[in-house]
């Protein structure tokens, strides 16, 4: 995803590839200004949503299943 965005808009994206859980959300997402969530599990997605709501951060949720996609 980061490579695709770089090719599309020419901006380097800071990517984290660590497991996100409700217990480590604050540590993993500190200093974040925008969240782009493409998780495939409801636990991580809910943790991101709760964090974004708590700190009033913009958050883009995207999902894809077979021939159906959704962005919130």
N, C-alpha and C positions, 0 to 999 in steps of 0.2 A: 504494500500500500504506500509506504513512504517513497519507494522508487517511482511508482506511478505518479504520485503527486509532484515529485521533483521534476519529472519529465514534462508534466502538464503545466506547472506554474513556475518552475525554476526556484523553488524554495526548499531548503533543507529542513526536514522534520525530525524532531527528537523522538526516537522510538524507544519504548521500554518493552522488553520481552520477558518480564517477570510475571509470575502468577499473582493475580489480584484476588484478594479475599476480603470479606467485610472487616476482618481484623487488621489488615495492613493497608487499607485504602488511603488513610490519611498520610501515611509514610510514602506510599507509591505515587500519590497524586499531588503532593505539596509543590507549590510554585507553578502549578499548571494554570494556563490562561484559557485554554479551550480543550474540551474533551471530545474526541471522535471515538465512539464506541462501536466496535464491530464484533463484540463477543458473541459466542454461540451458546452461552449458557446463562440461565436466568439469575444465578447467584451473583456472578460478576456484574452482570448488567444492572441488577438492583443496587449493588454496592456503589456503582458509578453514579446512578441516578440519585441516590441518597446523598452522596458527597456533593454532586453538582447543585442539588437543591439547597443543602446546608450552607454552601459557600457562594451561592448565587452565580455559578459559573455557566457559561454557555456549553451545551452538550448536544452533540449530534449522534443519534442512535441509527444505525443502519443494519439491515438484515436481508438475507437472501435465502430462499428455499426453492430449489428446482427452478421453476419458471416464474416465481413470484418474488418481488423485492419490495422493501418498505424503508422509508427514511423518516425519522421523527426528530 
